[in-house]
Amino acid sequence: MKFARAMGPGAMRNAQIIADLVAAWPVPPHNVLDIAAGHGMYGIMVAKAVPGAQVTAVDWSNVLTVAQENAQRLGVADRHHLKPGSAFQVNWGDGYNLALVTGFLHHFDAEECVTLLRKVRSSLTEGGRALVTEFTPNADRVSPPLPAAFALTMLLTTPRGDSYTVAELGAMARQAGFLSVTTTSLSPSPQTLLELS
């Protein structure tokens, strides 16, 4: 809970960028899945930007307490629904137009990432999309400095996590059944936004 509360304010800029992006789609998403929601700001900001959008937030129950507090504070609690449990195990249903996978894949090895992305893909409607944010080092894996150093953090703090390149993430997405991968820099943030469809 402490981590989720601490990370919320820092996520606002990228969450707003994503919310503005999806609100401008020809058909904005009305059924949104927020995986490893944490503080919940990504799904919450989409709900604020897209009137009527329903958000299902998946995370551990104690962490979802923070997301629900933020949804209440920002006026979307009636459209913010909780699915507590492991993203790999909980049945979050299907029929989603958008899945948010923000800052999560780096905790796992490539095989686990493909497993999760395959589950995400199967829960989307025809034409549904997934938006992924990650620290993405260049192919040399030593630049830019922050995403490259983040790989060391994952090595030290997770069983099999890593900081993946755009090419590696794209290969995982295609293996999971996505046909298209486009990327957008979230500069000045060190993160990259990947749109999977």
Secondary structure, 3 states (H helix, E strand, C coil): CHHHHHHHHHHHHHHHHHHHHHHCCCCCCCEEEEECCCCCHHHHHHHHHCCCCEEEEEECHHHHHHHHHHHHHCCCHHHEEEEECCCCCCCCCCCEEEEEEECCHHHCCHHHHHHHHHHHHHCEEEEEEEEEEEECCCCCCCCCHHHHHHHHHHHHHCCCCCCCCHHHHHHHHHHCCCCCEEEEECCCCCEEEEEEC
